[in-house]
Amino acid sequence: MKNIWYQKKETGINGKVLFSILMLTVVIIWALYGINIAKVANKEQEKIQMTENLNRAVALCYSIEGMYPPDIDYLVDNYGVNIDSDKYIVKYDIFASNYKPKITVIEIGE
């Protein structure tokens, strides 16, 4: 008589496949979280850079002309300052031409 061995056929998802899917899901969520953190940090860095550029332009104007610029448009027209008005609002408070203005960059919410 012949002995015939039958292997039990596995049906469904085994543990290794389930673990692999779970780990892949965790890695994807972790990567998306990291991308989001990078975007937030980049936005904050852009805002800081814009504030620094405006302050440099104000100082340059004062050193060349002996007075602070009367408004933000003066900086844009004469000192090459670029402001992305779709992303930011620039608040420019000046008391007099011989007092340094206070510059505040506000990000427009999406």
Secondary structure as UniProt FT lines:
FT   HELIX           15..65
FT   HELIX           72..79
FT   TURN            85..87
FT   STRAND          88..93
FT   TURN            97..98
FT   STRAND          102..107
//
